[in-house]
Amino acid sequence: MTLKAAIVGTGAVAHLHAQALTADPRVDLVAVSNRSGERREVFADRYGVRGRYTAHTDLLAQEDLDLVVLCTPPHLHREQALDAFAAGAHVLCEKPPALSLAELDAMQAGADAAGLALAFAFQQRTGTAAAHVRQLLESGDLGRPLLAQCQTLWLRDADHFAGEHRGTWDAEGGGTTFSHGIHQMDLLADLLGDWAEVDARLWRVDRDIETEDVSTATVRFTSGALAVLVSSVLSPRETSALRIDTELATIELEHLHGHRGTDWRITPARGVDPDRAARWTFPLDDEPSGHAALVRGVVDALTTGSPLPAVATHARRPLELATAVYASATHGRPVTPATLRDDDRFQHSLRADVVDARPPAVP
Ligand SMILES: NC(=O)c1ccc[n+]([C@@H]2O[C@H](COP(=O)([O-])OP(=O)(O)OC[C@H]3O[C@@H](n4cnc5c(N)ncnc54)[C@H](O)[C@@H]3O)[C@@H](O)[C@H]2O)c1
């Protein structure tokens, strides 16, 4: 079976999807749509795509598609996903999944009602090294996770925020937590499981924007593990880092936008049996994290009629965690899954109160 696929939004991230889709003999990338014509034409020429549309609605009306990949900004995901389901196509949607939990629920309800798949690109979960660590944690071989640190220290300068609608609630839906930190938060939650409580602050330390340029949060997981989270767009040496201290080892990951085995390290605690620690060595058949692995997993499922892999589902957990950061910072108290569920304001939006840490302007 050949999957007929289309990409909506031919910007930066769409290239990663196009490379993965065109490399897969089970997929025919038949069409793209993009609001701006020049970007669309250059993109379509580069990947040899026949169908070219301005509006995604025209693309859906004209093409008979199995899979629509949404690479548009997050405020468009809900509407475009529902339109794709109405046209009978499965959807693979870029992160962040939507602007709110209510929007995400509407997308999932649309998929379920149509009997179609809704997959998401949280590609930090993919790769053999992440799978290895996940398996070690699940098996209990590393002991109970106790303490974690999760850092997304990136740099977006004033020029970046001078761009149209950048740093605004309406266009981006949230600040660095939602746009950047969500990747590492997702990987952390993928490894540590469900969260029980979030206590967070949102800060504007330097950039002249509506949304936060830094967030700080403490997360308690249902396992009892504690995690300290920082997301930033102010950090000249950029890094994405995780550290998890378990009863028997320290797990560390440092990378920027994708990881492989050599980016991870497991250090045994004093006294751990060397034979046991030898089992923790990272596998040699190392596939890096990324869109190639993610897209292959989605195509595997769609071509065989099997359920989507876990690396492409569970988008609610990272969106919930991010939403809890915004809700906690605004309410000035810890948030639990139960209080978040009853929080009508934050079910529908992430728009939150940000504390200005900048000194007052000199009059
Ligand atoms: N998974 C990742 O690692 C990763 C990396 C970068 C971006 N992203 C996410 O991917 C999404 C897109 O980000 P980007 O960096 O590619 O943005 P981008 O601005 O480079 O591209 C978005 C494209 O969508 C087009 N567009 C806007 N409205 C449209 C419409 N109604 N119909 C069709 N096209 C439309 C724009 O013209 C633009 O070409 C965002 O949700 C972003 O957070 C994910």
The ligand as an SDF file (V2000), in Angstrom:
LIG
                    3D

 44 48  0  0  0  0  0  0  0  0999 V2000
    9.4560   19.2910   16.2230 N   0  0  0  0  0  0  0  0  0  0  0  0
   10.3890   20.2280   16.0920 C   0  0  0  0  0  0  0  0  0  0  0  0
   11.5690   20.0180   16.3870 O   0  0  0  0  0  0  0  0  0  0  0  0
   10.0040   21.5620   15.5670 C   0  0  0  0  0  0  0  0  0  0  0  0
   10.9900   22.4530   15.0880 C   0  0  0  0  0  0  0  0  0  0  0  0
   10.5750   23.6890   14.5800 C   0  0  0  0  0  0  0  0  0  0  0  0
    9.2300   24.0300   14.5680 C   0  0  0  0  0  0  0  0  0  0  0  0
    8.3100   23.1440   15.0720 N   0  0  0  0  0  0  0  0  0  0  0  0
    6.8780   23.4670   15.0760 C   0  0  0  0  0  0  0  0  0  0  0  0
    6.3940   23.3820   13.7380 O   0  0  0  0  0  0  0  0  0  0  0  0
    5.3950   24.3640   13.5000 C   0  0  0  0  0  0  0  0  0  0  0  0
    5.8630   25.2650   12.3550 C   0  0  0  0  0  0  0  0  0  0  0  0
    7.0980   25.8620   12.7420 O   0  0  0  0  0  0  0  0  0  0  0  0
    8.1720   26.4040   11.6690 P   0  0  0  0  0  0  0  0  0  0  0  0
    9.3760   26.7570   12.4560 O   0  0  0  0  0  0  0  0  0  0  0  0
    8.2860   25.4740   10.5300 O   0  0  0  0  0  0  0  0  0  0  0  0
    7.4270   27.7450   11.2180 O   0  0  0  0  0  0  0  0  0  0  0  0
    7.6170   28.5700    9.8830 P   0  0  0  0  0  0  0  0  0  0  0  0
    7.0830   29.9290   10.1690 O   0  0  0  0  0  0  0  0  0  0  0  0
    9.0080   28.4170    9.3470 O   0  0  0  0  0  0  0  0  0  0  0  0
    6.6330   27.7930    8.8600 O   0  0  0  0  0  0  0  0  0  0  0  0
    5.2460   27.8360    8.9600 C   0  0  0  0  0  0  0  0  0  0  0  0
    4.6880   27.9100    7.5470 C   0  0  0  0  0  0  0  0  0  0  0  0
    3.2730   27.8130    7.6000 O   0  0  0  0  0  0  0  0  0  0  0  0
    2.7710   28.6760    6.5800 C   0  0  0  0  0  0  0  0  0  0  0  0
    1.3730   28.9930    6.8670 N   0  0  0  0  0  0  0  0  0  0  0  0
    0.8910   29.8770    7.7480 C   0  0  0  0  0  0  0  0  0  0  0  0
   -0.4570   29.8570    7.7130 N   0  0  0  0  0  0  0  0  0  0  0  0
   -0.8020   28.9070    6.8050 C   0  0  0  0  0  0  0  0  0  0  0  0
   -2.0270   28.4190    6.3240 C   0  0  0  0  0  0  0  0  0  0  0  0
   -3.1890   28.8870    6.8140 N   0  0  0  0  0  0  0  0  0  0  0  0
   -2.0100   27.4390    5.3940 N   0  0  0  0  0  0  0  0  0  0  0  0
   -0.8430   26.9630    4.9000 C   0  0  0  0  0  0  0  0  0  0  0  0
    0.3530   27.4240    5.3120 N   0  0  0  0  0  0  0  0  0  0  0  0
    0.3640   28.3720    6.2440 C   0  0  0  0  0  0  0  0  0  0  0  0
    3.6910   29.8750    6.6030 C   0  0  0  0  0  0  0  0  0  0  0  0
    3.6200   30.6130    5.3830 O   0  0  0  0  0  0  0  0  0  0  0  0
    5.0420   29.2040    6.8130 C   0  0  0  0  0  0  0  0  0  0  0  0
    5.6680   28.8820    5.5940 O   0  0  0  0  0  0  0  0  0  0  0  0
    5.2110   25.0990   14.8340 C   0  0  0  0  0  0  0  0  0  0  0  0
    4.1630   24.4960   15.5540 O   0  0  0  0  0  0  0  0  0  0  0  0
    6.5600   24.8560   15.5420 C   0  0  0  0  0  0  0  0  0  0  0  0
    6.4830   24.9310   16.9620 O   0  0  0  0  0  0  0  0  0  0  0  0
    8.6750   21.9320   15.5450 C   0  0  0  0  0  0  0  0  0  0  0  0
  1  2  1  0
  2  3  2  0
  2  4  1  0
  4  5  1  0
  4 44  2  0
  5  6  2  0
  6  7  1  0
  7  8  2  0
  8  9  1  0
  8 44  1  0
  9 10  1  0
  9 42  1  0
 10 11  1  0
 11 12  1  0
 11 40  1  0
 12 13  1  0
 13 14  1  0
 14 15  2  0
 14 16  1  0
 14 17  1  0
 17 18  1  0
 18 19  2  0
 18 20  1  0
 18 21  1  0
 21 22  1  0
 22 23  1  0
 23 24  1  0
 23 38  1  0
 24 25  1  0
 25 26  1  0
 25 36  1  0
 26 27  1  0
 26 35  1  0
 27 28  2  0
 28 29  1  0
 29 30  1  0
 29 35  2  0
 30 31  1  0
 30 32  2  0
 32 33  1  0
 33 34  2  0
 34 35  1  0
 36 37  1  0
 36 38  1  0
 38 39  1  0
 40 41  1  0
 40 42  1  0
 42 43  1  0
M  CHG  2   8   1  16  -1
M  END
$$$$
